[in-house]
Amino acid sequence: MKVGVVFGVLLTLLVGTVASGASLEGWEAFLGLWVNMLPDGSPTRVIIEGSDQSSLSFRGYGACIPTDCDWGSAPLWIYGEGSVDATEATMGVAYWESGFSENIVTIRFQNPVSKSVLIVDHYTRFTDASGRPSYHTIGYLRSTCDCDGPDLDCKDFLSHAEAQACYDYCLDMGYGDVFGLDRDGDGSACEALQE
Ligand SMILES: [Ca+2]
């Protein structure tokens, strides 16, 4: 019995090591808040978190009224390009199921050098009895919101939605209204950008 337990632990350790894989460089560039550059684009925003490559999470939001739909958090797997010899993280894939659909998301940088725009492909397949056809969306998201980074003003954002996303994100991260985007303290950031 004891031997069996020890063997089981060793097997778990071995499989765990193999499953985590070698680390690819540059995965940190995916981290943070990404906001769609189009007001009616999907997803409206994405939050990618994690302290190492094997424990990253993808959280997307869809356009819903009155507030965005939270798709929940899903594991994000990072890939290199071309072969097992790849050293740089260039892509990520997330998969989750909702009560009525299966979802696959792939992320990659529009420009692998500047890494300033994240392309998010989202594939939805309905698993309920609605008969709705499967569909795909593509979103172009940018990251302007580093709560710990250089100061930002309302003019640095493309829209009220982007400023609000940054304000909410830094609040959630425990930084508060670090950029002073809500001077009047009513919870709405950069009202002047509102359409
Ligand atoms: Ca305000």
Residues whose N, C-alpha, C, O or C-beta is under 5 A from the ligand:
A	BS01	CA	L181 D182 R183 D184 G185 D186 G187 S188 A189
